[in-house]
Amino acid sequence: MTTSDRLIASECVVTRIVNGSTVLLNTDTGRYFTLDEIGGRAWTLLTSASSIQEARDQLLSEYAVVPAELMRDLERLIASLRDQGLVEVGRG
């Protein structure tokens, strides 16, 4: 996976906002994945941007964060989302 790749929400994922949290449901497994407000924003950007880099750049413009820390956090989030079957990686 590279920053020029993009994330595609799996067809089995249903997304809802509940009390400020983003709840993702994998309808194939019945497992829930909950994201806080910032994680929810990252989910929205990662699954709508043309690349991981574009999503990262937008998050950098919205939050006061060290770029390297943000990238590490995004890599962990993406790995978790992939492990849960919630996203697929599209090649950039």
Backbone as JSON Lines, residues from 0, in Angstrom:
{"i":0,"aa":"M","n":[0.85,-1.18,0.0],"ca":[0.0,0.0,0.0],"c":[0.89,1.24,0.0]}
{"i":1,"aa":"T","n":[0.52,2.22,-0.83],"ca":[1.24,3.49,-0.87],"c":[0.26,4.63,-0.67]}
{"i":2,"aa":"T","n":[0.8,5.82,-0.46],"ca":[-0.08,6.98,-0.25],"c":[-0.82,7.39,-1.52]}
{"i":3,"aa":"S","n":[-0.41,6.86,-2.67],"ca":[-1.15,7.16,-3.91],"c":[-2.34,6.22,-4.09]}
{"i":4,"aa":"D","n":[-2.4,5.16,-3.28],"ca":[-3.55,4.26,-3.31],"c":[-4.75,4.94,-2.68]}
{"i":5,"aa":"R","n":[-5.92,4.37,-2.91],"ca":[-7.12,4.92,-2.29],"c":[-7.86,3.8,-1.58]}
{"i":6,"aa":"L","n":[-8.71,4.18,-0.63],"ca":[-9.49,3.19,0.1],"c":[-10.91,3.16,-0.45]}
{"i":7,"aa":"I","n":[-11.43,1.97,-0.56],"ca":[-12.78,1.75,-1.04],"c":[-13.54,1.02,0.06]}
{"i":8,"aa":"A","n":[-14.64,1.6,0.51],"ca":[-15.45,0.93,1.52],"c":[-15.99,-0.36,0.94]}
{"i":9,"aa":"S","n":[-15.89,-1.43,1.7],"ca":[-16.41,-2.73,1.25],"c":[-17.92,-2.65,1.09]}
{"i":10,"aa":"E","n":[-18.45,-3.46,0.2],"ca":[-19.89,-3.47,-0.04],"c":[-20.66,-3.93,1.19]}
{"i":11,"aa":"C","n":[-20.0,-4.64,2.09],"ca":[-20.66,-5.2,3.27],"c":[-20.71,-4.22,4.44]}
{"i":12,"aa":"V","n":[-20.2,-3.0,4.26],"ca":[-20.14,-2.07,5.4],"c":[-21.33,-1.11,5.37]}
{"i":13,"aa":"V","n":[-21.93,-0.94,6.55],"ca":[-22.99,0.03,6.76],"c":[-22.45,1.03,7.78]}
{"i":14,"aa":"T","n":[-22.63,2.32,7.5],"ca":[-22.08,3.38,8.35],"c":[-23.21,4.2,8.95]}
{"i":15,"aa":"R","n":[-23.11,4.48,10.25],"ca":[-24.07,5.35,10.93],"c":[-23.31,6.23,11.92]}
{"i":16,"aa":"I","n":[-23.82,7.44,12.12],"ca":[-23.3,8.34,13.14],"c":[-24.22,8.2,14.35]}
{"i":17,"aa":"V","n":[-23.62,7.9,15.5],"ca":[-24.39,7.72,16.74],"c":[-23.69,8.52,17.84]}
{"i":18,"aa":"N","n":[-24.37,9.56,18.34],"ca":[-23.82,10.39,19.42],"c":[-22.4,10.86,19.13]}
{"i":19,"aa":"G","n":[-22.14,11.3,17.91],"ca":[-20.84,11.83,17.55],"c":[-19.82,10.8,17.15]}
{"i":20,"aa":"S","n":[-20.12,9.52,17.33],"ca":[-19.21,8.45,16.92],"c":[-19.68,7.87,15.59]}
{"i":21,"aa":"T","n":[-18.73,7.38,14.81],"ca":[-19.06,6.71,13.57],"c":[-19.02,5.22,13.84]}
{"i":22,"aa":"V","n":[-20.14,4.56,13.57],"ca":[-20.24,3.12,13.78],"c":[-20.27,2.44,12.42]}
{"i":23,"aa":"L","n":[-19.35,1.52,12.23],"ca":[-19.27,0.76,10.99],"c":[-19.69,-0.67,11.29]}
{"i":24,"aa":"L","n":[-20.59,-1.2,10.51],"ca":[-21.06,-2.57,10.69],"c":[-20.67,-3.38,9.47]}
{"i":25,"aa":"N","n":[-19.97,-4.48,9.7],"ca":[-19.67,-5.43,8.63],"c":[-20.85,-6.39,8.6]}
{"i":26,"aa":"T","n":[-21.7,-6.26,7.59],"ca":[-22.92,-7.07,7.52],"c":[-22.61,-8.54,7.25]}
{"i":27,"aa":"D","n":[-21.43,-8.85,6.74],"ca":[-21.04,-10.25,6.52],"c":[-20.72,-10.95,7.84]}
{"i":28,"aa":"T","n":[-20.09,-10.22,8.77],"ca":[-19.66,-10.84,10.02],"c":[-20.54,-10.45,11.21]}
{"i":29,"aa":"G","n":[-21.29,-9.33,11.06],"ca":[-22.1,-8.83,12.17],"c":[-21.28,-8.08,13.21]}
{"i":30,"aa":"R","n":[-20.02,-7.83,12.92],"ca":[-19.14,-7.13,13.87],"c":[-19.19,-5.63,13.65]}
{"i":31,"aa":"Y","n":[-19.19,-4.9,14.77],"ca":[-19.2,-3.43,14.76],"c":[-17.79,-2.9,14.98]}
{"i":32,"aa":"F","n":[-17.52,-1.73,14.43],"ca":[-16.26,-1.03,14.61],"c":[-16.64,0.41,14.86]}
{"i":33,"aa":"T","n":[-16.23,0.98,15.99],"ca":[-16.62,2.33,16.36],"c":[-15.42,3.27,16.31]}
{"i":34,"aa":"L","n":[-15.64,4.44,15.71],"ca":[-14.61,5.47,15.59],"c":[-15.06,6.72,16.32]}
{"i":35,"aa":"D","n":[-14.13,7.38,17.0],"ca":[-14.47,8.65,17.63],"c":[-14.62,9.72,16.55]}
{"i":36,"aa":"E","n":[-14.84,10.95,16.95],"ca":[-15.1,12.03,15.98],"c":[-13.98,12.19,14.96]}
{"i":37,"aa":"I","n":[-12.74,12.17,15.43],"ca":[-11.6,12.34,14.51],"c":[-11.44,11.11,13.63]}
{"i":38,"aa":"G","n":[-11.61,9.94,14.21],"ca":[-11.55,8.72,13.42],"c":[-12.64,8.68,12.36]}
{"i":39,"aa":"G","n":[-13.82,9.18,12.73],"ca":[-14.92,9.25,11.77],"c":[-14.6,10.19,10.62]}
{"i":40,"aa":"R","n":[-13.97,11.31,10.95],"ca":[-13.56,12.25,9.9],"c":[-12.53,11.6,8.99]}
{"i":41,"aa":"A","n":[-11.59,10.88,9.59],"ca":[-10.58,10.17,8.79],"c":[-11.25,9.15,7.88]}
{"i":42,"aa":"W","n":[-12.22,8.39,8.41],"ca":[-12.96,7.41,7.6],"c":[-13.61,8.1,6.4]}
{"i":43,"aa":"T","n":[-14.29,9.2,6.65],"ca":[-14.98,9.92,5.57],"c":[-14.0,10.35,4.49]}
{"i":44,"aa":"L","n":[-12.88,10.93,4.92],"ca":[-11.9,11.4,3.95],"c":[-11.21,10.25,3.23]}
{"i":45,"aa":"L","n":[-10.83,9.22,3.98],"ca":[-10.12,8.09,3.37],"c":[-10.98,7.37,2.34]}
{"i":46,"aa":"T","n":[-12.28,7.31,2.56],"ca":[-13.15,6.58,1.64],"c":[-13.76,7.47,0.55]}
{"i":47,"aa":"S","n":[-13.46,8.76,0.58],"ca":[-13.98,9.65,-0.46],"c":[-12.88,10.33,-1.27]}
{"i":48,"aa":"A","n":[-11.68,10.39,-0.73],"ca":[-10.57,11.06,-1.41],"c":[-10.04,10.2,-2.55]}
{"i":49,"aa":"S","n":[-9.35,10.84,-3.47],"ca":[-8.77,10.11,-4.59],"c":[-7.51,9.34,-4.21]}
{"i":50,"aa":"S","n":[-6.97,9.65,-3.0],"ca":[-5.78,8.92,-2.53],"c":[-5.65,9.08,-1.02]}
{"i":51,"aa":"I","n":[-4.88,8.2,-0.44],"ca":[-4.58,8.3,0.99],"c":[-3.86,9.62,1.25]}
{"i":52,"aa":"Q","n":[-2.98,10.0,0.35],"ca":[-2.24,11.26,0.49],"c":[-3.18,12.45,0.53]}
{"i":53,"aa":"E","n":[-4.19,12.46,-0.34],"ca":[-5.15,13.57,-0.34],"c":[-5.9,13.64,0.98]}
{"i":54,"aa":"A","n":[-6.31,12.49,1.51],"ca":[-7.0,12.45,2.79],"c":[-6.07,12.95,3.9]}
{"i":55,"aa":"R","n":[-4.81,12.51,3.87],"ca":[-3.82,12.94,4.87],"c":[-3.65,14.46,4.82]}
{"i":56,"aa":"D","n":[-3.5,15.0,3.63],"ca":[-3.29,16.44,3.48],"c":[-4.49,17.23,4.02]}
{"i":57,"aa":"Q","n":[-5.7,16.74,3.75],"ca":[-6.9,17.41,4.26],"c":[-6.93,17.37,5.78]}
{"i":58,"aa":"L","n":[-6.62,16.21,6.36],"ca":[-6.59,16.11,7.83],"c":[-5.54,17.04,8.43]}
{"i":59,"aa":"L","n":[-4.39,17.16,7.77],"ca":[-3.36,18.09,8.25],"c":[-3.85,19.53,8.25]}
{"i":60,"aa":"S","n":[-4.7,19.87,7.3],"ca":[-5.22,21.25,7.24],"c":[-6.3,21.49,8.31]}
{"i":61,"aa":"E","n":[-6.91,20.41,8.81],"ca":[-8.0,20.54,9.78],"c":[-7.57,20.37,11.23]}
{"i":62,"aa":"Y","n":[-6.48,19.66,11.47],"ca":[-6.06,19.35,12.84],"c":[-4.6,19.73,13.05]}
{"i":63,"aa":"A","n":[-4.3,20.16,14.26],"ca":[-2.91,20.48,14.63],"c":[-2.24,19.17,15.04]}
{"i":64,"aa":"V","n":[-1.48,18.61,14.12],"ca":[-0.85,17.32,14.36],"c":[0.47,17.27,13.58]}
{"i":65,"aa":"V","n":[1.43,16.56,14.13],"ca":[2.71,16.37,13.45],"c":[2.47,15.41,12.28]}
{"i":66,"aa":"P","n":[2.9,15.78,11.08],"ca":[2.63,14.96,9.91],"c":[3.02,13.48,10.06]}
{"i":67,"aa":"A","n":[4.18,13.22,10.62],"ca":[4.62,11.82,10.77],"c":[3.71,11.06,11.73]}
{"i":68,"aa":"E","n":[3.25,11.73,12.79],"ca":[2.33,11.08,13.73],"c":[1.0,10.78,13.06]}
{"i":69,"aa":"L","n":[0.5,11.72,12.27],"ca":[-0.75,11.5,11.56],"c":[-0.63,10.31,10.63]}
{"i":70,"aa":"M","n":[0.48,10.22,9.9],"ca":[0.64,9.1,8.97],"c":[0.69,7.77,9.71]}
{"i":71,"aa":"R","n":[1.38,7.73,10.84],"ca":[1.4,6.49,11.64],"c":[0.0,6.13,12.11]}
{"i":72,"aa":"D","n":[-0.77,7.13,12.57],"ca":[-2.14,6.88,13.01],"c":[-3.02,6.38,11.85]}
{"i":73,"aa":"L","n":[-2.86,6.99,10.69],"ca":[-3.63,6.56,9.53],"c":[-3.27,5.14,9.12]}
{"i":74,"aa":"E","n":[-2.0,4.81,9.16],"ca":[-1.57,3.45,8.81],"c":[-2.19,2.43,9.76]}
{"i":75,"aa":"R","n":[-2.22,2.74,11.06],"ca":[-2.84,1.84,12.04],"c":[-4.34,1.73,11.79]}
{"i":76,"aa":"L","n":[-4.99,2.86,11.53],"ca":[-6.42,2.84,11.26],"c":[-6.73,2.01,10.02]}
{"i":77,"aa":"I","n":[-5.99,2.24,8.96],"ca":[-6.21,1.5,7.71],"c":[-6.0,0.0,7.93]}
{"i":78,"aa":"A","n":[-4.96,-0.37,8.67],"ca":[-4.72,-1.78,8.96],"c":[-5.89,-2.39,9.72]}
{"i":79,"aa":"S","n":[-6.42,-1.66,10.7],"ca":[-7.58,-2.15,11.47],"c":[-8.8,-2.29,10.58]}
{"i":80,"aa":"L","n":[-9.04,-1.3,9.74],"ca":[-10.19,-1.34,8.84],"c":[-10.08,-2.51,7.87]}
{"i":81,"aa":"R","n":[-8.88,-2.76,7.38],"ca":[-8.67,-3.9,6.47],"c":[-8.86,-5.21,7.21]}
{"i":82,"aa":"D","n":[-8.31,-5.3,8.42],"ca":[-8.46,-6.53,9.22],"c":[-9.92,-6.86,9.48]}
{"i":83,"aa":"Q","n":[-10.74,-5.83,9.64],"ca":[-12.18,-6.02,9.91],"c":[-12.99,-6.22,8.62]}
{"i":84,"aa":"G","n":[-12.32,-6.16,7.46],"ca":[-13.01,-6.35,6.19],"c":[-13.87,-5.17,5.8]}
{"i":85,"aa":"L","n":[-13.53,-3.98,6.3],"ca":[-14.35,-2.79,6.05],"c":[-13.91,-1.99,4.83]}
{"i":86,"aa":"V","n":[-12.66,-2.17,4.41],"ca":[-12.14,-1.44,3.24],"c":[-11.28,-2.36,2.39]}
{"i":87,"aa":"E","n":[-11.14,-1.93,1.15],"ca":[-10.22,-2.55,0.22],"c":[-9.31,-1.44,-0.3]}
{"i":88,"aa":"V","n":[-8.12,-1.8,-0.71],"ca":[-7.19,-0.82,-1.25],"c":[-7.27,-0.85,-2.76]}
{"i":89,"aa":"G","n":[-7.51,0.34,-3.33],"ca":[-7.49,0.5,-4.78],"c":[-6.17,1.11,-5.17]}
{"i":90,"aa":"R","n":[-5.56,0.6,-6.18],"ca":[-4.25,1.11,-6.6],"c":[-4.37,2.46,-7.27]}
{"i":91,"aa":"G","n":[-3.44,3.36,-6.87],"ca":[-3.47,4.73,-7.36],"c":[-3.03,4.92,-8.73]}
